Amino acid sequence: MTKKDWEKIEMARDLLGLEQKATLAQIKDAFRRMSKKHHPDLAANRNKDESQVRMHEITEAYQLLLHYCENFRYPLFIQDESLDAEDWWLDRFGQDPLWGKNKPE
């Protein structure tokens, strides 16, 4: 990914009001929340043209983030470096009667 692509993703994230890390559900919730706020049919006191432009920007940001998530590869196995010290220990020695969870007292 280029720096320009990352800038677009950051702009989309900021537009939808998301944190630096977000789940797919959070992205969808943010899109729905922003759509309710800026949809031209629901914008009673606002200029409809401005609402249409804003809604177009929100939809574009949402689609960009969905496309990014669609191409993201998720690890489908446990990775040693992702384990904290206690999980690493239990993963290797958790079943051991002397060192594991069920050690004799």
Long-range contacts (C-beta under 8 A, 24 or more apart in sequence): 8-64, 9-64, 9-65, 9-68, 11-61, 12-60, 12-61, 12-62, 12-64, 12-65, 13-61, 13-65, 15-57, 15-58, 15-61, 16-58, 16-61, 16-62, 16-65, 24-66, 24-69, 27-62, 27-65, 27-66, 27-69, 31-58, 31-59, 31-62, 34-58
